[in-house]
Amino acid sequence: MGRVVLVTGISRDLGRRFARAAAGDPSIERVIGVDVVPPRGDIGDVSFVRADIRNPVIAKVLAKEDVDTVVHMSVIATPGSAGGRGTMKELNVIGTMQLLAACQKSTTVERLVVKSTTTVYGSGPRDPAMFTEDMGPKRLPSSGYAKDVYEVEGYVRGFARRRSDVAVTMVRAANVIGPHVSSPLTNYFRLPVVPRVLGFDPRMQFLHEDDLMRVLRHAVVTGTPGTFNVAGDGLLTLTQAVRRLGRPSVAMPRFAVGRLGATMRQARLSDFSPEQLGFLTYGRGVDTTRMRTVLGFEPTYSTAEAFADFCRALSPADLEGAGRA
């Protein structure tokens, strides 16, 4: 008998795509997708259960379906998609707490895979050249998505201590990019004129959307416990990325970029958060040695290749600009 996998956050594109990919794995017997609203698009052989992970009823779903593997993908990055910052925090933090409580009581759960993010390290002027998994942010996040992720990871580590019999894998993914990804960062790169912070050229790492699907499935199948930075090889600077986009850019003082971001957020043009402004100022690099040596995973796309694939999905004019870079 194969594994029975429950995937949270299936109404969002990445959750839906992962659930479908997992359902096609011969080592996985069944996939159950959970969310408060049905997913858009075809979910193939995935069974959908309408359930809110903020509600203790999620424990009944685990028991009824004999779930042995949980993949938590419902930590969201933007308040706009959640209906406001308060709802976003409740979904991210309270939802994770209830899910972990259900897993703790479960007699069938053997593996927990959590999609986290390198955003947890923050971005600042005193950051190391490359963050390793045993490092934390130089400055604790005080608000927003970064704070939610920091708290979520803390609860996951607590669960791992209490249930040492459960293999817990935390995937700290670099910024996910690709033709089908809609995120604050990909929306930023889609702007007709790309604003940059004057005097800074941050380093960036990307993870292709297909490699995110592959690493999550790898974690489900292998059950390798631990926390792992996952990113494509190499780095790009922001100026290199903008040049490959073929779009015009304008360098502005940091406060002006922040005001522009706030205006776009109020107009609902983009969820331009303070942590994104930090990233566009100072960038971030992560060490992926453990990804290869312990997790045993190798991304198909490098950072540059992942960004090139994103560029190819844009308009012909953008593609022409990317080819010249």
N, C-alpha and C positions, 0 to 999 in steps of 0.2 A: 504494500500500500504506500502511495506517495504522501507528501505533506499536504496538510490542509491550512491554507494561508488566508488570513484576514488582512485586508488593506484598508486603511482609513484615508479619508480625503479623496474618494473616487470621483466626486463631482468635478474636481479640477483636472485639467488636461493631463498633467504629469501622473497623477494618481490613476486616472483611467487607463493611460497608456501602459503604465507598469503592470496594472492588474491583468490587462489583456496579454502582455508579454509573458507574465508568470503563468497564466492559464495554458500557454502553449508549451511549457516546459514539461518533458515527459516524467520528471521526478516529482512533479507537483500534481496531486490528485484533484484538488478543488481549490478555487479561489473565491472568496466572499468579499465583495466591496461594500463598504459602509460609509454613509454620509447622510446629512439631513435632507438633501434634495437629490433626485435622480441625476445620474450623469448624462451629459449630452453626447450623442454619437453612439456608435456600436460598441458594446462591451464584450462581444463574442460569447465565450462560454463562462463568463464571470457571473456569479449569482449576486444580485444587488439586494441589500437589506437596508431599509430606511431606518436609521438609528442615529441618535446624537450621543457622541462620546462624552459629552458633559453630564449625561444621565447614567445612573448606575445600571440601567437596563442593558448596557453594553456587556456586562458580566453574563447575562442570560444568553446573549448571542454567542459568546465564546463557548459556553457550556453546551448549548443546543447543537452547534455546528461541529463540536469536537475539534476546535482550532488548536493546532500545535505551534503555529508560527504567526506572529503579528508584525506587520510592516506599517509603521506609523508615518504617514505622509501628510498629515493635515495641519501642520504648523504653517500658518500663512504669513506672508511678508508685507502685505499692504492693507491698511485699514479700509481703503475704498472698496475692496472686494469683500470685506467682512461686514460692512455697514457701519463703520466707525471704529475708533481706537478702543473703546470700552469692550465692544463685542469681539474685536480681534484678540485682545488680551484674554478674554474669557474662553474663547475657542482654543487659543494656543496653550495657556497655562492650566486653566481649570479642566479643559478637555483632556490634556495629557495626564493630569493627576488622577482623574476618574478612570482613564484607560489603564494606567499602571496599577491602580487599586484593583481593577477587574483581573488583570494579569496575575497579580499577587495571590488572589484567591483561587485562581484557576488551577485545576489538577491536570490539565492537558497541555498548557502552554510550555513549550520547550525552548523557543527561540523568539527573540524580540529584535527587530531591525528598525532603527530610528534614522530617518533622513534629517540630518542637521545641516549646518552651513558654516563655512569659514568666516562668516560675518561675526561669529561669536568672538573672534580675536579682536575685532574693532579695527580702526585705522588711525594711527597717530604718528606724531613726529619722532617718538622714542621707540617705535617698534623695531624688533630685530629684522634682519634681512629676510629670514625665513622662519615662520612659526612651526614648531614641532608640536605634537599632540599633548605633550606634558606641560606646555606653556599656556598661560591664560592671558587675557587682555591686560595691557599696561594700565588701562583705566576702565573700571567697571562701568558697563553701560547703565545709564540712568533712565532711559525711556525707549519706547518703540520696539521694533522687531528684534534688535540685538539684545535688549533686556529680556524679552520673552524667551529667546533661544538659550540665553545664559541660564535662566531659571529652569527651562525644560531639561537641559542637560544635567542640571543638579538633581532634579527629581529622578531622571533615568539612572544616574550613578547610585542614588539611594536605593532604587529598586534592585539594581544589580547586586548590591551588598546584601539586601534582605533575601533575595532569591538567587543564591549562588548556583543553584541547579539549572537556571535558565541562561542560555548563551545570549548575551546582549551585545549587539553590534551597532556602533554609532558611526554613521557615514557623514563626515564633515565635508560636504561638497563645495567646491569653488563655485563662483557664479555660473549658473547653468545657461547655456546659450545654444541656439540652433534655429532652424527655419520655423519651428512651430512654437517657440517659447515666447510668451508675453510676460514680461516682468518689468520692474522699474528700470533695470539696466538696459534691457533690449529696447524699451520704449525711449530711453534717453538716446540710444544710438540711432533711432528712427527719426529723431527730430530733424527738420529741414536745415537748421543751423545748430551745430553742436557747441554748447557753451563749455569752456574750460576754465579752470582756476589759474589766474595769472601767476607765473613763476613756479608752477608745479607741473611735473610730468609723471603721474603715478604709474607704478608697475601693476599689471593685471594678470590674473590667471583665469582660465575658463575651463569648464567641463562641458563637453558636448552632451546634448539631451540623450542621445543613444547610449553614451557611456554611462550616464546616470542610470538608465534602465538596466544596463549590463551589470553594474556594480551592486545594485540592490538585489538583483536576481542571484548574483554570485554569493552575496551575504546570506540570502535565504537558503541556498543549496548547501553551502559549506558550513554554515553555523560558526564561523570564526569569530570569537568574542574580542572586544576591544574597541578603541576609538581610532578612526583613521581619516587623515586628510586625503581627499580624492580630487585630483586636478590633472589636466592635460600637461604634458611636458612643456617646459619653457615658459616665458613670459612675453607680454607685449606692453609697451608703454601706451599711454592714452593717445599721444600724437601719432604713433604708428597705426593704432587702430582707426583713428579718424581719417588718416591718409588712405588706408585700405578701403574705407567706406566710400571714398570719393565725395564726401559731403564737405561743405564749408564749415569752418569753426571760428569761434571768437573767444579770445582770452579776456577774462573779466576778473576784477578783484573778488576775493572769496565771499565777501558780504553781498556783492551784487549777484553772484551765482546763487547764494542762499535765498535772496529775495525773489529771484526769478523762479527758483524751485517752489517757494511758498505760493507764489502767484499761480503757477501751473497746478499745484495741488488744490488750491481753492477753486480753480476753474475746472477741476477734475480732468485736466489734460494729462497729468502724470502724477504718480505717487512718489514725488521727489522728497525723500526723507533726510533727516539730519545725518544718519549713518551713510547714506549714499553720497552726501556732500563730503563727508570725511574720506570715503573711499576714492572719490574723484580728486581729492587733494593729495592724500598720502599713499593711496594704493595699499596693496597687501601681497605678501608672498608666503606660501606654505610649503613645508618639506613633505614629500610624498614617499619617503623611504619605506615607512611601515606599510604603506599601501602595497608595495611590491613584495617586500620580504616576509611580512606576516600575513596580510590578507591574501596575497597571491593574485593580485589583480593588476592588469596593465591596460590603460585606456587605449582605444583605437585612434583617437584624435589627439594631436598636440593642441596646445592653447591656440597657436596660429592657425592650425587646420580647422579647429572648431569655429573660430571667428570667420575664416574664409567661407565656411559652409553657411554661416548666418548671412554673410554679405551676398552670397549667390541667390538667396531667397528674396532679396530686395529688388528694386526696379532695375531695368536694363542700364540706366545711367549709373546707378550705384555699382552694378557689376563691372561696367567699363572702368570705373574709378578704382575698384578693387584690383582689377587686372594690371593697372599701371603701377600699383604700389610695389 
